[in-house]
Amino acid sequence: MPTADPKSAPQLSVPAYDYALFGEVEERPLDSIQQIIGRQTTASWRTVPHVTHHDEADVTDLDELRQQRATTAGSDAPPPTVLAFVIKACIAALKEFPDVNSSLDSSGQNLFVKRYYNIGVAVDTPAGLIVPVLKNADTLSLPEIAAATAGLAEKAHSGKLSLADVEGGTFTVTSLGKIGGTAFTPIINAPEVAIMGVSRARRKPVDHNGDIALRRILPLSLSYDHRVIDGAKAARFMGFIRDRLQDPATLV
Ligand code: CAO
């Protein structure tokens, strides 16, 4: 077998370039959080074989349930968010597919399957993307998940997260639902082995019980580590989540 010539190995970083040769340029240093996120996402993207599986859930009934709960809970209690339902469905799926709630060791030979469910939630802050963790999220009700997520997001925005708030995650959910988009490829928050991306729900004409109907459809994008999860398992995991979201009474 021929030995690879190290000089012909692919370059792993972009070469330095003088952009000012072509016009005015502003040079701006990245702040420390951006640099940390950059290092983590680069390490994950380079070392973890990512595949992203996309699906859609009909959340028309889920939206109705949210509205009903808003009415019955009274005006002081906001309805559980779409994100809270997605987190609840992911926890149910992690219990059904324990390998997804795991980490691979650096040798790639041993899997640590976790029996606790700590869900990271990506939060968009002025300082950059931060992922606080909902500890023991399986013990929380839907309103508690919604309230705890809002609390962590608020702490992230005000720069008040402690190390304990951001460590110990077993699976991450990242929602661009408020901002928009139909699908994306989330980067796995290694050493976790999967991450669920949520895009914006839209009313779309779909086949519903044999008729075309306008339904509210939520796009979901699951990126997974192909060393641990194969395509069939990912599709089943996603199908489980989709079915739970389409039958939201099972999550309440
Ligand atoms: N589809 C359509 N609308 C959605 C939605 C979805 N999937 N998810 C939320 N919304 C709507 C809600 O109905 C609500 O609308 P109203 O204000 O009209 O009631 C509003 O958006 C709330 O959105 P929110 O973003 O404030 O709350 P959230 O619980 O959905 O999410 C948080 C909280 C912290 C996760 C989110 O604010 C955030 O920071 N997301 C960005 C994460 C990110 O940047 N990920 C990218 C990672 S890759 O770089």
Residues whose N, C-alpha, C, O or C-beta is under 5 A from the ligand:
A	BS01	CAO	T81 V82 L83 A122 V123 D124 A153 T174 S175 G177 K178 V198 S199 R200 A201
